[in-house]
Amino acid sequence: MSRIKTKFDPRPMPRIESARPMDDLCVEVRWIAGTRIGRTEVVDLSSAINKYRVYAPLRSDRKLFESLAAGNDGAILEWQEGDFDMAVTTVERLAEEQMTGADFEKFLARNNLTRAQAAAELGRSLRNIQDFIAKPEAVLPRVIALACFGYEARKNPWEVLFGFSLDATFEFVKQEPTVNDNGAEVTFHPAYRRA
């Protein structure tokens, strides 16, 4: 028996209906299953392609990169009829790590940041921030997206780690306990209550 305990991932497996090569090692994909179902978006594959040697030919050969197709019922992206492939789970992870100008604007609103404050927090010029917002469909540099995710995680780590805010926990502590069938006093946190 194995001592390694694996966790079951309840998310549905992602699948891609179609894929089209774009410039700068990006692809346009249409999702038909998974957490991004129904979306058509441009995903920047450059971090994966530049990281692994197996993809080295894709870096310099544009014609090879344009041989892109969705394969194995949408479970992989493949080039040159299967000579090179990439799991769609990798593509999904890369899509989750990126941010568009529209996503960035939502980030500013969610965190009550002005453009000048965002520039200061992210170490960018105000002009950079304005350029990000001016192009709602453009993909921001990966480092900016990851910095934004980190900013939100630092701002409210309790919610990132446990799925509920610290304020909800304080409200929970103030509640009067209830008595169960055995006569014991119990209180359930709102995040663990059954509907």
N, CA, C and O of each residue as an XYZ file, in Angstrom:
780
protein
N       0.838     -1.181      0.000
C       0.000      0.000      0.000
C       0.880      1.240      0.000
O       1.878      1.301      0.718
N       0.519      2.203     -0.785
C       1.299      3.418     -0.899
C       1.083      4.326      0.309
O      -0.034      4.448      0.812
N       2.146      4.952      0.764
C       2.040      5.892      1.871
C       1.691      7.297      1.395
O       1.355      8.165      2.202
N       1.768      7.518      0.099
C       1.468      8.835     -0.444
C      -0.037      8.986     -0.569
O      -0.700      8.190     -1.234
N      -0.559      9.993      0.062
C      -1.992     10.245     -0.025
C      -2.221     11.318     -1.073
O      -1.644     12.403     -1.007
N      -3.059     11.007     -2.026
C      -3.372     11.973     -3.066
C      -4.752     12.544     -2.817
O      -5.641     11.862     -2.307
N      -4.917     13.785     -3.176
C      -6.214     14.439     -3.033
C      -6.968     14.340     -4.347
O      -6.381     14.458     -5.422
N      -8.251     14.125     -4.255
C      -9.103     14.097     -5.426
C      -9.440     15.532     -5.806
O      -9.868     16.319     -4.962
N      -9.248     15.866     -7.057
C      -9.589     17.197     -7.553
C     -11.005     17.130     -8.119
O     -11.218     16.487     -9.147
N     -11.979     17.778     -7.474
C     -13.375     17.663     -7.912
C     -13.713     18.472     -9.165
O     -14.808     18.343     -9.712
N     -12.783     19.297     -9.614
C     -13.071     20.100    -10.801
C     -13.187     19.199    -12.029
O     -12.450     18.221    -12.147
N     -14.102     19.516    -12.939
C     -14.209     18.709    -14.159
C     -12.964     18.870    -15.028
O     -12.354     19.939    -15.063
N     -12.596     17.800    -15.727
C     -11.426     17.847    -16.607
C     -11.668     18.831    -17.743
O     -12.733     18.807    -18.361
N     -10.710     19.683    -18.026
C     -10.889     20.639    -19.125
C     -10.763     19.953    -20.481
O     -10.033     18.974    -20.639
N     -11.494     20.492    -21.455
C     -11.376     20.034    -22.836
C     -11.508     21.242    -23.749
O     -12.198     22.212    -23.435
N     -10.837     21.161    -24.874
C     -10.836     22.249    -25.845
C     -11.523     21.789    -27.126
O     -11.254     20.705    -27.644
N     -12.412     22.638    -27.620
C     -13.093     22.331    -28.878
C     -12.208     22.667    -30.071
O     -12.100     21.893    -31.023
N     -11.574     23.843    -30.001
C     -10.719     24.264    -31.111
C      -9.567     25.110    -30.583
O      -9.636     25.692    -29.501
N      -8.514     25.155    -31.378
C      -7.336     25.954    -31.029
C      -6.785     26.573    -32.305
O      -6.740     25.942    -33.362
N      -6.365     27.829    -32.173
C      -5.821     28.551    -33.326
C      -4.544     29.255    -32.900
O      -4.542     29.957    -31.889
N      -3.448     29.086    -33.652
C      -2.194     29.752    -33.274
C      -2.291     31.264    -33.465
O      -2.928     31.751    -34.399
N      -1.649     31.985    -32.563
C      -1.582     33.444    -32.617
C      -0.099     33.837    -32.596
O       0.778     32.974    -32.655
N       0.167     35.122    -32.514
C       1.546     35.609    -32.433
C       2.129     35.383    -31.041
O       1.389     35.174    -30.080
N       3.450     35.427    -30.936
C       4.182     35.382    -29.665
C       3.874     34.156    -28.814
O       3.718     34.268    -27.598
N       3.784     32.991    -29.442
C       3.532     31.725    -28.757
C       2.221     31.721    -27.971
O       2.120     31.095    -26.916
N       1.238     32.416    -28.490
C      -0.095     32.428    -27.902
C      -1.034     31.598    -28.768
O      -0.807     31.438    -29.968
N      -2.081     31.077    -28.158
C      -3.108     30.333    -28.891
C      -4.477     30.830    -28.460
O      -4.680     31.217    -27.309
N      -5.403     30.812    -29.393
C      -6.798     31.104    -29.065
C      -7.507     29.775    -28.909
O      -7.515     28.962    -29.834
N      -8.105     29.545    -27.746
C      -8.775     28.270    -27.479
C     -10.235     28.502    -27.130
O     -10.604     29.524    -26.552
N     -11.051     27.528    -27.496
C     -12.465     27.524    -27.116
C     -12.682     26.317    -26.214
O     -12.479     25.173    -26.620
N     -13.103     26.599    -24.965
C     -13.269     25.553    -23.958
C     -14.665     24.942    -24.080
O     -15.654     25.663    -24.210
N     -14.742     23.605    -24.036
C     -16.050     22.932    -24.059
C     -16.313     22.137    -22.783
O     -17.399     21.583    -22.615
N     -15.339     22.076    -21.889
C     -15.525     21.395    -20.599
C     -14.504     21.955    -19.621
O     -13.471     22.499    -20.013
N     -14.816     21.808    -18.349
C     -13.915     22.295    -17.309
C     -14.424     23.580    -16.689
O     -15.561     23.988    -16.928
N     -13.589     24.211    -15.901
C     -13.994     25.419    -15.182
C     -14.138     26.636    -16.100
O     -14.740     27.635    -15.704
N     -13.598     26.566    -17.310
C     -13.646     27.702    -18.238
C     -14.613     27.443    -19.398
O     -14.512     28.088    -20.441
N     -15.532     26.521    -19.226
C     -16.457     26.098    -20.273
C     -17.180     27.300    -20.899
O     -17.626     28.214    -20.206
N     -17.277     27.262    -22.226
C     -17.985     28.303    -22.956
C     -17.158     29.533    -23.287
O     -17.628     30.415    -24.005
N     -15.950     29.608    -22.783
C     -15.107     30.775    -23.044
C     -14.212     30.546    -24.249
O     -13.754     29.434    -24.510
N     -13.976     31.629    -24.972
C     -12.960     31.634    -26.017
C     -11.948     32.681    -25.594
O     -12.300     33.844    -25.397
N     -10.699     32.281    -25.453
C      -9.701     33.220    -24.946
C      -8.328     32.923    -25.535
O      -8.047     31.825    -26.016
N      -7.498     33.936    -25.475
C      -6.117     33.808    -25.922
C      -5.264     33.444    -24.709
O      -5.295     34.129    -23.687
N      -4.507     32.362    -24.836
C      -3.656     31.888    -23.745
C      -2.206     31.974    -24.198
O      -1.852     31.500    -25.277
N      -1.379     32.577    -23.370
C       0.049     32.713    -23.654
C       0.770     31.452    -23.178
O       0.856     31.193    -21.978
N       1.281     30.683    -24.116
C       1.984     29.434    -23.797
C       3.493     29.621    -23.656
O       4.219     28.655    -23.418
N       3.965     30.850    -23.800
C       5.412     31.080    -23.860
C       6.142     30.594    -22.617
O       7.268     30.107    -22.729
N       5.537     30.710    -21.428
C       6.259     30.272    -20.224
C       6.502     28.767    -20.244
O       7.573     28.317    -19.838
N       5.535     27.982    -20.706
C       5.732     26.527    -20.780
C       6.656     26.153    -21.945
O       7.533     25.302    -21.799
N       6.454     26.790    -23.091
C       7.264     26.459    -24.268
C       8.729     26.845    -24.058
O       9.628     26.130    -24.500
N       8.968     27.954    -23.397
C      10.346     28.382    -23.147
C      11.006     27.629    -21.991
O      12.231     27.640    -21.862
N      10.217     26.990    -21.168
C      10.752     26.297    -19.996
C      11.246     24.888    -20.311
O      12.256     24.454    -19.756
N      10.566     24.179    -21.177
C      10.877     22.763    -21.420
C      11.577     22.552    -22.756
O      11.167     23.096    -23.781
N      12.638     21.756    -22.725
C      13.425     21.497    -23.935
C      12.630     20.795    -25.024
O      12.900     20.979    -26.211
N      11.660     20.000    -24.629
C      10.891     19.258    -25.625
C      10.180     20.194    -26.609
O       9.906     19.815    -27.747
N       9.889     21.406    -26.162
C       9.210     22.381    -27.020
C      10.177     23.300    -27.765
O       9.728     24.237    -28.426
N      11.471     23.069    -27.684
C      12.470     23.942    -28.314
C      12.196     24.196    -29.797
O      12.330     25.339    -30.234
N      11.822     23.197    -30.587
C      11.548     23.479    -32.004
C      10.392     24.464    -32.228
O      10.369     25.174    -33.234
N       9.439     24.506    -31.299
C       8.295     25.423    -31.436
C       8.710     26.884    -31.248
O       8.051     27.790    -31.757
N       9.796     27.107    -30.521
C      10.245     28.473    -30.229
C      10.690     29.214    -31.480
O      10.446     30.413    -31.614
N      11.335     28.515    -32.383
C      11.947     29.193    -33.533
C      11.282     28.893    -34.875
O      11.518     29.611    -35.847
N      10.472     27.867    -34.947
C       9.869     27.472    -36.221
C       8.387     27.863    -36.241
O       7.536     27.148    -35.712
N       8.101     29.000    -36.855
C       6.730     29.511    -36.896
C       5.787     28.555    -37.639
O       4.638     28.374    -37.236
N       6.269     27.959    -38.702
C       5.433     27.034    -39.487
C       5.043     25.825    -38.626
O       3.904     25.361    -38.677
N       5.980     25.333    -37.850
C       5.695     24.223    -36.949
C       4.664     24.638    -35.903
O       3.734     23.882    -35.620
N       4.820     25.836    -35.324
C       3.864     26.309    -34.318
C       2.463     26.439    -34.922
O       1.471     26.192    -34.236
N       2.374     26.825    -36.196
C       1.075     26.992    -36.845
C       0.410     25.667    -37.203
O      -0.735     25.663    -37.655
N       1.098     24.542    -37.014
C       0.482     23.237    -37.256
C      -0.371     22.782    -36.061
O      -0.728     21.608    -35.964
N      -0.685     23.688    -35.179
C      -1.440     23.435    -33.954
C      -2.828     22.875    -34.243
O      -3.495     23.295    -35.188
N      -3.257     21.917    -33.415
C      -4.607     21.364    -33.483
C      -4.978     20.826    -32.105
O      -4.108     20.481    -31.305
N      -6.275     20.759    -31.843
C      -6.755     20.107    -30.622
C      -6.817     18.611    -30.907
O      -7.354     18.201    -31.936
N      -6.281     17.804    -30.022
C      -6.244     16.366    -30.242
C      -6.795     15.586    -29.067
O      -7.064     16.150    -28.006
N      -6.961     14.290    -29.257
C      -7.422     13.380    -28.209
C      -8.732     13.865    -27.581
O      -8.856     13.964    -26.360
N      -9.691     14.161    -28.436
C     -11.007     14.673    -28.005
C     -10.897     15.938    -27.155
O     -11.667     16.120    -26.213
N      -9.951     16.804    -27.481
C      -9.806     18.078    -26.788
C      -9.006     18.012    -25.506
O      -8.979     18.986    -24.754
N      -8.348     16.886    -25.230
C      -7.578     16.744    -24.000
C      -6.141     17.233    -24.137
O      -5.455     17.426    -23.133
N      -5.679     17.437    -25.380
C      -4.315     17.928    -25.597
C      -4.292     18.914    -26.754
O      -5.169     18.912    -27.618
N      -3.272     19.751    -26.745
C      -2.919     20.530    -27.923
C      -1.783     19.768    -28.575
O      -0.869     19.313    -27.888
N      -1.827     19.622    -29.888
C      -0.747     18.902    -30.555
C      -0.255     19.684    -31.763
O      -1.002     20.421    -32.407
N       1.024     19.499    -32.043
C       1.666     20.108    -33.190
C       2.216     18.999    -34.066
O       2.638     17.953    -33.571
N       2.210     19.230    -35.357
C       2.756     18.305    -36.346
C       2.166     16.892    -36.157
O       2.883     15.893    -36.103
N       0.850     16.862    -36.060
C       0.093     15.611    -35.941
C       0.567     14.727    -34.787
O       0.660     13.508    -34.932
N       0.860     15.327    -33.671
C       1.193     14.572    -32.470
C       2.666     14.445    -32.142
O       3.012     13.828    -31.134
N       3.555     15.012    -32.964
C       4.977     14.955    -32.631
C       5.279     15.706    -31.337
O       6.158     15.313    -30.570
N       4.538     16.793    -31.104
C       4.655     17.582    -29.869
C       3.242     17.744    -29.331
O       2.306     17.975    -30.096
N       3.085     17.624    -28.021
C       1.760     17.873    -27.442
C       1.892     18.510    -26.069
O       2.945     18.471    -25.432
N       0.790     19.094    -25.641
C       0.729     19.736    -24.331
C      -0.639     19.420    -23.739
O      -1.662     19.578    -24.406
N      -0.654     18.974    -22.491
C      -1.910     18.650    -21.822
C      -2.760     19.906    -21.663
O      -2.250     20.994    -21.397
N      -4.049     19.731    -21.828
C      -4.955     20.866    -21.700
C      -5.001     21.358    -20.254
O      -5.333     22.520    -20.016
N      -4.676     20.502    -19.284
C      -4.599     20.960    -17.897
C      -3.499     22.007    -17.730
O      -3.630     22.932    -16.928
N      -2.416     21.857    -18.493
C      -1.348     22.865    -18.476
C      -1.845     24.163    -19.092
O      -1.568     25.246    -18.577
N      -2.571     24.056    -20.184
C      -3.124     25.248    -20.845
C      -4.108     25.951    -19.901
O      -4.118     27.179    -19.815
N      -4.926     25.176    -19.200
C      -5.882     25.753    -18.245
C      -5.148     26.483    -17.117
O      -5.541     27.585    -16.733
N      -4.085     25.874    -16.586
C      -3.310     26.512    -15.515
C      -2.719     27.828    -15.989
O      -2.753     28.827    -15.272
N      -2.172     27.825    -17.211
C      -1.609     29.057    -17.767
C      -2.700     30.115    -17.965
O      -2.466     31.301    -17.735
N      -3.877     29.685    -18.387
C      -4.992     30.623    -18.558
C      -5.411     31.226    -17.219
O      -5.748     32.408    -17.149
N      -5.392     30.422    -16.161
C      -5.759     30.916    -14.831
C      -4.726     31.886    -14.281
O      -5.058     32.750    -13.469
N      -3.475     31.752    -14.716
C      -2.398     32.615    -14.230
C      -2.289     33.923    -14.997
O      -1.506     34.795    -14.621
N      -3.048     34.070    -16.047
C      -2.935     35.303    -16.823
C      -4.119     36.218    -16.543
O      -5.127     35.808    -15.968
N      -3.969     37.455    -16.962
C      -4.965     38.483    -16.695
C      -5.058     39.397    -17.908
O      -4.043     39.778    -18.491
N      -6.289     39.747    -18.282
C      -6.497     40.699    -19.374
C      -6.662     42.096    -18.792
O      -6.742     42.268    -17.576
N      -6.712     43.080    -19.663
C      -6.947     44.447    -19.215
C      -8.270     44.584    -18.484
O      -8.364     45.313    -17.496
N      -9.304     43.880    -18.968
C     -10.617     43.914    -18.309
C     -10.532     43.286    -16.918
O     -11.118     43.805    -15.969
N      -9.804     42.172    -16.791
C      -9.612     41.537    -15.485
C      -8.862     42.471    -14.537
O      -9.163     42.534    -13.345
N      -7.888     43.190    -15.076
C      -7.101     44.118    -14.270
C      -7.979     45.247    -13.735
O      -7.835     45.661    -12.585
N      -8.885     45.741    -14.573
C      -9.791     46.803    -14.131
C     -10.712     46.302    -13.008
O     -11.012     47.047    -12.075
N     -11.156     45.047    -13.097
C     -11.968     44.446    -12.025
C     -11.143     44.307    -10.748
O     -11.657     44.498     -9.646
N      -9.856     43.972    -10.902
C      -8.952     43.875     -9.754
C      -8.873     45.222     -9.035
O      -8.940     45.279     -7.807
N      -8.728     46.310     -9.805
C      -8.651     47.645     -9.195
C      -9.933     47.969     -8.431
O      -9.875     48.482     -7.313
N     -11.090     47.674     -9.025
C     -12.369     47.961     -8.372
C     -12.550     47.108     -7.120
O     -12.989     47.607     -6.084
N     -12.213     45.821     -7.215
C     -12.360     44.893     -6.094
C     -11.515     45.309     -4.894
O     -11.903     45.088     -3.746
N     -10.369     45.907     -5.162
C      -9.441     46.276     -4.093
C      -9.435     47.765     -3.790
O      -8.585     48.245     -3.041
N     -10.385     48.504     -4.373
C     -10.515     49.949     -4.149
C      -9.196     50.682     -4.385
O      -8.784     51.514     -3.578
N      -8.544     50.364     -5.493
C      -7.275     50.999     -5.834
C      -7.468     51.984     -6.978
O      -8.156     51.691     -7.956
N      -6.860     53.140     -6.846
C      -6.812     54.062     -7.977
C      -5.693     53.598     -8.895
O      -4.902     52.727     -8.534
N      -5.633     54.172    -10.059
C      -4.563     53.801    -10.993
C      -3.200     54.184    -10.429
O      -2.228     53.445    -10.587
N      -3.132     55.327     -9.779
C      -1.864     55.765     -9.189
C      -1.445     54.830     -8.048
O      -0.264     54.508     -7.914
N      -2.404     54.397     -7.232
C      -2.084     53.467     -6.144
C      -1.616     52.126     -6.696
O      -0.675     51.520     -6.183
N      -2.291     51.674     -7.752
C      -1.895     50.401     -8.380
C      -0.478     50.508     -8.934
O       0.313     49.574     -8.805
N      -0.158     51.639     -9.546
C       1.192     51.834    -10.085
C       2.230     51.739     -8.968
O       3.275     51.111     -9.132
N       1.928     52.371     -7.829
C       2.854     52.339     -6.702
C       2.978     50.929     -6.121
O       4.085     50.485     -5.820
N       1.863     50.225     -5.960
C       1.879     48.877     -5.388
C       2.605     47.873     -6.283
O       3.305     46.986     -5.793
N       2.434     48.019     -7.596
C       2.998     47.058     -8.540
C       4.368     47.465     -9.077
O       4.993     46.716     -9.828
N       4.830     48.649     -8.692
C       6.144     49.095     -9.143
C       6.188     49.416    -10.627
O       7.214     49.217    -11.278
N       5.093     49.906    -11.160
C       5.001     50.278    -12.575
C       4.669     51.754    -12.674
O       4.282     52.386    -11.691
N       4.825     52.291    -13.863
C       4.474     53.700    -14.061
C       2.958     53.817    -14.233
O       2.280     52.853    -14.590
N       2.453     55.003    -13.975
C       1.030     55.272    -14.180
C       0.657     55.033    -15.638
O      -0.440     54.559    -15.936
N       1.565     55.360    -16.537
C       1.323     55.154    -17.971
C       1.135     53.670    -18.286
O       0.270     53.317    -19.088
N       1.941     52.791    -17.662
C       1.775     51.340    -17.842
C       0.382     50.892    -17.408
O      -0.286     50.133    -18.109
N      -0.040     51.370    -16.250
C      -1.353     50.988    -15.708
C      -2.461     51.449    -16.658
O      -3.399     50.700    -16.929
N      -2.353     52.662    -17.156
C      -3.355     53.176    -18.090
C      -3.360     52.371    -19.390
O      -4.422     52.139    -19.968
N      -2.194     51.949    -19.847
C      -2.116     51.113    -21.052
C      -2.788     49.763    -20.832
O      -3.459     49.253    -21.729
N      -2.616     49.180    -19.650
C      -3.253     47.895    -19.349
C      -4.774     48.020    -19.450
O      -5.441     47.148    -20.008
N      -5.307     49.100    -18.913
C      -6.758     49.293    -18.884
C      -7.295     49.677    -20.262
O      -8.424     49.332    -20.608
N      -6.492     50.385    -21.040
C      -6.923     50.842    -22.367
C      -7.132     49.691    -23.345
O      -7.836     49.845    -24.342
N      -6.522     48.535    -23.063
C      -6.646     47.370    -23.950
C      -7.309     46.229    -23.182
O      -6.615     45.350    -22.670
N      -8.649     46.227    -23.094
C      -9.338     45.239    -22.250
C      -9.138     43.783    -22.679
O      -9.220     42.884    -21.842
N      -8.879     43.537    -23.956
C      -8.711     42.163    -24.435
C      -7.255     41.696    -24.420
O      -6.985     40.502    -24.555
N      -6.323     42.626    -24.257
C      -4.899     42.269    -24.293
C      -4.487     41.529    -23.021
O      -4.979     41.818    -21.931
N      -3.580     40.576    -23.180
C      -3.064     39.815    -22.041
C      -1.923     40.597    -21.409
O      -0.981     40.993    -22.095
N      -2.006     40.820    -20.100
C      -0.970     41.541    -19.371
C       0.253     40.639    -19.182
O       0.138     39.417    -19.269
N       1.412     41.230    -18.925
C       2.589     40.406    -18.615
C       2.295     39.500    -17.411
O       1.634     39.911    -16.457
N       2.785     38.295    -17.473
C       2.505     37.296    -16.434
C       2.914     37.779    -15.048
O       2.226     37.496    -14.067
N       4.022     38.501    -14.957
C       4.495     38.988    -13.670
C       3.492     39.956    -13.034
O       3.360     39.992    -11.810
N       2.794     40.730    -13.844
C       1.777     41.649    -13.318
C       0.589     40.859    -12.782
O       0.090     41.145    -11.694
N       0.136     39.866    -13.545
C      -0.994     39.047    -13.096
C      -0.671     38.346    -11.780
O      -1.491     38.345    -10.861
N       0.512     37.754    -11.683
C       0.887     37.061    -10.455
C       1.040     38.032     -9.292
O       0.718     37.685     -8.156
N       1.527     39.245     -9.556
C       1.633     40.258     -8.505
C       0.242     40.656     -8.004
O       0.053     40.873     -6.806
N      -0.719     40.752     -8.902
C      -2.095     41.082     -8.507
C      -2.694     39.971     -7.652
O      -3.352     40.242     -6.647
N      -2.465     38.715     -8.052
C      -2.965     37.592     -7.253
C      -2.322     37.601     -5.867
O      -2.992     37.355     -4.864
N      -1.035     37.884     -5.819
C      -0.332     37.960     -4.545
C      -0.821     39.105     -3.676
O      -0.918     38.966     -2.457
N      -1.129     40.236     -4.299
C      -1.649     41.397     -3.562
C      -2.953     41.023     -2.858
O      -3.149     41.341     -1.685
N      -3.842     40.343     -3.590
C      -5.116     39.952     -2.983
C      -4.932     38.893     -1.905
O      -5.632     38.908     -0.892
N      -4.000     37.979     -2.113
C      -3.746     36.952     -1.106
C      -3.171     37.571      0.166
O      -3.520     37.156      1.271
N      -2.304     38.546      0.017
C      -1.709     39.213      1.176
C      -2.741     40.062      1.902
O      -2.719     40.176      3.128
N      -3.640     40.653      1.137
C      -4.659     41.534      1.712
C      -5.634     40.748      2.592
O      -6.037     41.230      3.651
N      -6.011     39.555      2.165
C      -6.945     38.744      2.935
C      -6.527     37.276      2.890
O      -7.190     36.468      2.240
N      -5.436     36.920      3.571
C      -4.947     35.542      3.502
C      -5.925     34.537      4.099
O      -5.964     33.383      3.673
N      -6.707     34.961      5.070
C      -7.665     34.064      5.716
C      -8.645     33.510      4.683
O      -8.920     32.310      4.658
N      -9.161     34.385      3.841
C     -10.120     33.953      2.833
C      -9.450     33.089      1.763
O     -10.056     32.134      1.277
N      -8.224     33.408      1.394
C      -7.514     32.621      0.399
C      -7.260     31.203      0.933
O      -7.435     30.225      0.206
N      -6.851     31.097      2.193
C      -6.528     29.795      2.769
C      -7.754     28.963      3.125
O      -7.780     27.756      2.887
N      -8.789     29.621      3.707
C      -9.898     28.864      4.276
C     -11.234     29.043      3.557
O     -12.187     28.319      3.843
N     -11.317     29.993      2.635
C     -12.547     30.165      1.877
C     -13.598     31.022      2.551
O     -14.705     31.151      2.028
N     -13.289     31.611      3.693
C     -14.212     32.528      4.336
C     -13.397     33.619      5.024
O     -12.227     33.424      5.353
N     -14.029     34.764      5.235
C     -13.288     35.909      5.752
C     -13.134     35.841      7.263
O     -13.859     35.117      7.944
N     -12.196     36.594      7.768
C     -11.972     36.672      9.194
C     -13.173     37.324      9.879
O     -13.502     36.969     11.011
N     -13.831     38.272      9.208
C     -15.026     38.911      9.767
C     -16.125     37.880     10.010
O     -16.801     37.925     11.038
N     -16.310     36.943      9.062
C     -17.312     35.890      9.232
C     -16.970     35.028     10.448
O     -17.870     34.553     11.142
N     -15.689     34.823     10.708
C     -15.268     34.027     11.855
C     -15.599     34.755     13.154
O     -16.053     34.130     14.112
N     -15.377     36.076     13.200
C     -15.713     36.834     14.403
C     -17.217     36.801     14.664
O     -17.641     36.714     15.816
N     -18.029     36.871     13.606
C     -19.477     36.762     13.762
C     -19.845     35.385     14.298
O     -20.751     35.258     15.122
N     -19.155     34.372     13.839
C     -19.388     32.995     14.274
C     -19.115     32.861     15.772
O     -19.873     32.202     16.485
N     -18.052     33.474     16.243
C     -17.671     33.373     17.652
C     -18.717     34.033     18.538
O     -18.922     33.604     19.673
N     -19.385     35.077     18.035
C     -20.396     35.786     18.818
C     -21.697     35.000     18.956
O     -22.512     35.306     19.826
N     -21.903     33.982     18.100
C     -23.162     33.233     18.106
C     -23.327     32.435     19.384
O     -22.359     31.987     19.998
N     -24.588     32.271     19.765
C     -24.912     31.417     20.899
C     -24.834     29.966     20.437
O     -25.328     29.640     19.358
N     -24.232     29.100     21.220
C     -24.177     27.697     20.816
C     -25.559     27.049     20.891
O     -26.418     27.486     21.657
N     -25.761     26.018     20.103
C     -26.996     25.249     20.142
C     -26.710     23.909     20.809
O     -25.552     23.516     20.955
N     -27.746     23.223     21.206
C     -27.600     21.943     21.893
C     -27.939     20.833     20.905
O     -28.984     20.872     20.256
N     -27.060     19.851     20.794
C     -27.322     18.730     19.886
C     -28.131     17.660     20.595
O     -28.565     17.867     21.728
N     -28.345     16.505     19.942
C     -29.167     15.425     20.491
C     -28.590     14.837     21.771
O     -29.332     14.306     22.597
N     -27.285     14.926     21.942
C     -26.640     14.376     23.141
C     -26.563     15.389     24.280
O     -26.008     15.084     25.335
N     -27.109     16.583     24.085
C     -27.090     17.601     25.119
C     -25.828     18.439     25.138
O     -25.649     19.260     26.038
N     -24.943     18.250     24.157
C     -23.700     19.017     24.103
C     -23.941     20.323     23.348
O     -24.722     20.370     22.397
N     -23.252     21.392     23.789
C     -23.351     22.671     23.101
C     -22.426     22.671     21.890
O     -21.234     22.391     22.014
N     -22.976     22.986     20.722
C     -22.187     23.028     19.491
C     -22.560     24.257     18.685
O     -23.686     24.748     18.753
N     -21.602     24.739     17.929
C     -21.830     25.842     16.995
C     -21.062     25.511     15.737
O     -19.898     25.116     15.802
N     -21.699     25.666     14.595
C     -21.047     25.393     13.321
C     -20.704     26.695     12.640
O     -21.513     27.620     12.578
N     -19.494     26.750     12.131
C     -19.068     27.915     11.362
C     -19.924     27.996     10.098
O     -20.247     26.964      9.511
N     -20.302     29.220      9.664
C     -21.148     29.357      8.473
C     -20.595     28.635      7.248
O     -21.367     28.173      6.408
N     -19.292     28.534      7.135
C     -18.707     27.871      5.969
C     -18.961     26.364      5.988
O     -18.876     25.711      4.948
N     -19.274     25.802      7.170
C     -19.450     24.358      7.280
C     -20.900     23.944      7.472
O     -21.186     22.753      7.591
N     -21.816     24.893      7.505
C     -23.228     24.560      7.657
C     -23.760     23.936      6.384
O     -23.372     24.319      5.280
N     -24.640     22.986      6.545
C     -25.284     22.381      5.383
C     -26.479     23.216      4.990
O     -27.171     23.780      5.837
N     -26.712     23.287      3.685
C     -27.841     24.093      3.189
C     -29.154     23.400      3.462
O     -30.213     23.925      3.118
